[in-house]
Amino acid sequence: MRTNTMASFGDFRCGNCHALVSSMHMLSAVNNRNHCPYCLWSCHLDLYSAGDRLSACKAKMKPVGLTLKKSRNKYQLNPRGELMLVHICTDCNSVSINRIAADDDPESVLAVYHSSLDVSHPFVDRKGIRMLHAGDMDAVYTQLYGQNVEAALF
């Protein structure tokens, strides 16, 4: 997924849509960028924790849904948690969650959410990740657009 000329900067070319992806913190607001902001596909880089880059797999990871990561911040206005992408490795079926980055395309995030409503993911269920369902639509819209579904549609 990475090219030699860009590896020192952390920039990479997406293994799925082939877009050039910047890993600059100022654009993404995440420390360890490993998914494309356009198609949201990732690369299986991390083994034990975000940013460790210890995985030997390196296969593409498909975005299959959204989940909420609970926050430890007791003063957080939205007690439901941070919106996260759920990825499944196309080679080894490993499951991981990734932060939604500031420059991720919100329409692509919504497309992943909507496509996940009709599909069961047993690998995700075994990992204990709760995929968002149709009843969570207001939470998704609020986190993506700062407003609920009805306000976003009008």
Beta strands, then each sheet from edge to edge (+ up, - down):
strand 1: 12-13
strand 2: 20-21
strand 3: 42-43
strand 4: 60-69
strand 5: 82-89
strand 6: 95-99
sheet 1: 1+ 2-
sheet 2: 3+ 4- 5+ 6-
end
